[in-house]
């Protein structure tokens, strides 16, 4: 399934937390090894205790290979999040109004969390949401769609749009984290129906 597809799927995540068919071919082998190494280490210890030496040793890479792609541990996590998002969440055309609150966007977001539950549960377990929060906001903001729509229809000032996006992000991400931590959680289809009811009752 490609980014932005509306079909629900139930592929199990691989050891890095991302379904195998989602790995884009242009992503280099070194990047994949570094991402996998850091996530493996996060299963063993806290983020703050992981060193670059441990990452390259786990990935069986040189430090120069590491620095060809990344500048820090934070950079690894953020780049992995971007890779995941780009595989699931399309960037809408400039004239697309309200994409960020469309069923298409929410379905894709739910699938993204479902298929990468291993990764997101690790983020929650190790209390490192703060590392990727800014990048997640950028991902949401880049999917707003037609900014003029918000200015003309809702009389938003530019700063209002940032608050609006952050409010939406905080609400849905909180729900998604609560959902994926349950080993007996609802299917993506079931959770989307629950989410629709929540949206209707909160507007």
C-alpha positions as a printed Julia matrix, in Angstrom:
203×3 Matrix{Float64}:
   0.0    0.0    0.0
   1.29   3.4   -0.98
   1.07   6.62   1.04
  -2.37   8.12   1.17
  -4.13   4.85   0.25
  -7.48   4.52   1.98
  -7.42   0.73   2.3
  -6.8   -0.73   5.72
  -4.2   -3.46   5.98
  -2.99  -5.63   8.83
   0.67  -6.27   8.12
   2.76  -7.07  11.14
   5.72  -4.78  11.83
   9.21  -6.13  11.3
  12.03  -5.92  13.86
  12.58  -2.21  13.19
   8.92  -1.42  13.73
   8.1   -0.79  10.07
   6.39  -3.2    7.69
   8.88  -4.53   5.16
   6.95  -3.48   2.09
   7.12   0.11   3.33
  10.9    0.32   3.03
  11.59   2.56   0.03
  14.28   1.16  -2.31
  16.18   4.45  -2.45
  16.91   4.36   1.26
  20.52   3.31   1.61
  21.54   0.09   3.3
  23.65   2.07   5.79
  20.67   4.14   6.89
  18.55   1.04   7.38
  21.28  -0.59   9.46
  21.67   2.5   11.65
  17.93   2.85  12.17
  17.65  -0.83  13.09
  20.68  -0.63  15.4
  19.29   2.3   17.38
  15.88   0.69  17.73
  17.45  -2.59  18.85
  19.44  -0.68  21.47
  16.31   1.14  22.63
  14.88  -2.26  23.47
  17.82  -2.74  25.83
  18.45   0.65  27.44
  17.4    4.28  27.74
  18.04   6.67  24.86
  20.38   8.83  26.95
  22.62   5.84  27.71
  23.16   4.83  24.07
  26.43   5.91  22.47
  27.4    6.39  18.84
  30.01   3.65  19.26
  27.3    1.22  20.32
  25.15   2.15  17.34
  27.9    1.61  14.76
  29.0   -1.6   16.48
  25.45  -2.94  16.47
  25.02  -1.97  12.82
  28.5   -3.25  11.91
  29.36   0.07  10.3
  32.17   2.58  10.54
  31.8    5.95  12.25
  32.38   7.61   8.88
  29.41   5.71   7.43
  27.35   6.93  10.36
  28.35  10.58   9.89
  27.64  10.36   6.17
  23.97  10.21   7.12
  23.48  11.54  10.65
  24.79  14.13  13.05
  23.31  12.79  16.29
  21.1   10.13  17.87
  18.22  12.6   17.7
  18.8   12.93  13.98
  18.46   9.16  13.57
  15.09   9.08  15.31
  13.73  12.1   13.44
  14.87  10.82  10.05
  13.26   7.45  10.75
  10.0    9.19  11.68
  10.12  11.19   8.44
  10.74   7.99   6.46
   7.72   6.36   8.07
   5.49   9.4    7.53
   6.48   9.78   3.89
   5.45   6.2    3.26
   1.98   6.69   4.71
   0.94  10.36   4.68
   0.75  12.09   1.34
   1.43  15.82   1.03
  -1.75  17.32  -0.44
  -1.9   19.73  -3.38
  -1.67  23.39  -2.45
  -5.35  23.9   -3.28
  -6.62  20.96  -1.17
  -8.69  22.41   1.71
  -8.92  20.71   5.1
  -6.8   17.66   4.23
  -5.52  17.57   7.81
  -9.02  16.8    9.09
 -10.07  14.49   6.26
 -10.94  10.82   6.65
  -8.14  10.01   4.23
  -5.52  11.62   6.45
  -6.79  10.01   9.66
  -7.06   6.55   8.11
  -3.48   6.8    6.88
  -2.29   8.04  10.27
  -4.03   5.17  12.07
  -2.44   2.63   9.72
   0.95   4.28  10.23
   0.75   3.85  13.99
  -0.66   0.34  13.73
   2.04  -0.97  11.4
   4.82   0.8   13.31
   3.53   0.12  16.81
   6.88  -1.33  17.9
   8.64   1.94  17.15
   6.02   4.22  18.67
   5.65   2.07  21.8
   9.42   2.32  22.28
   9.18   6.11  21.98
   6.56   6.1   24.73
   8.33   3.52  26.9
  11.65   5.4   26.84
   9.96   8.79  27.36
  11.57  10.29  24.25
   8.53  11.82  22.57
  10.28  15.16  23.15
  12.98  14.09  20.67
  10.56  13.71  17.75
   7.74  16.08  18.76
   9.04  19.01  16.7
   9.48  16.78  13.66
   5.99  15.35  14.1
   4.59  18.89  14.17
   6.41  19.65  10.91
   4.92  16.49   9.39
   1.41  17.58  10.41
   1.93  21.18   9.32
   3.17  20.11   5.88
  -0.14  18.25   5.44
  -2.39  21.23   6.26
  -3.32  21.79   2.62
  -4.61  25.12   1.38
  -3.52  27.74   3.93
  -5.68  30.4    2.26
  -8.73  28.31   3.1
  -8.05  28.75   6.81
  -7.4   32.46   6.42
 -10.45  33.19   4.28
 -13.0   30.77   5.76
 -11.98  30.7    9.41
 -10.37  34.15   9.53
  -7.18  32.56  10.86
  -4.03  34.56  11.25
  -0.88  32.55  10.39
  -0.09  32.01  14.06
  -3.6   30.59  14.59
  -2.88  27.87  12.04
   0.14  26.76  14.06
  -1.95  26.56  17.23
  -4.7   24.74  15.33
  -2.3   22.13  13.95
  -0.66  21.61  17.34
  -4.06  21.15  18.99
  -5.11  18.55  16.4
  -1.77  16.77  16.66
  -1.82  16.57  20.46
  -5.34  15.17  20.53
  -4.95  12.46  17.88
  -1.42  11.43  18.87
  -2.51  11.02  22.49
  -5.35   8.74  21.37
  -3.08   6.74  19.08
  -0.5    6.14  21.8
  -3.27   4.95  24.13
  -4.58   2.63  21.41
  -1.33   0.97  20.31
  -0.12   0.18  23.84
  -3.03  -2.24  24.26
  -1.97  -5.71  22.99
  -5.67  -6.53  22.47
  -6.42  -3.28  20.68
  -9.12  -2.78  18.11
  -8.34  -3.22  14.45
  -7.55  -0.05  12.47
 -11.05  -0.23  10.98
 -12.66  -0.47  14.41
 -10.51   2.29  15.86
 -11.36   4.6   12.96
 -15.08   4.11  13.64
 -14.49   4.92  17.32
 -12.49   7.96  16.31
 -15.3    9.2   14.05
 -17.72   9.04  16.98
 -15.28  10.97  19.18
 -14.9   13.63  16.46
 -18.66  14.04  16.11
 -19.24  14.41  19.83
 -16.37  16.87  20.32
 -17.32  19.34  17.58
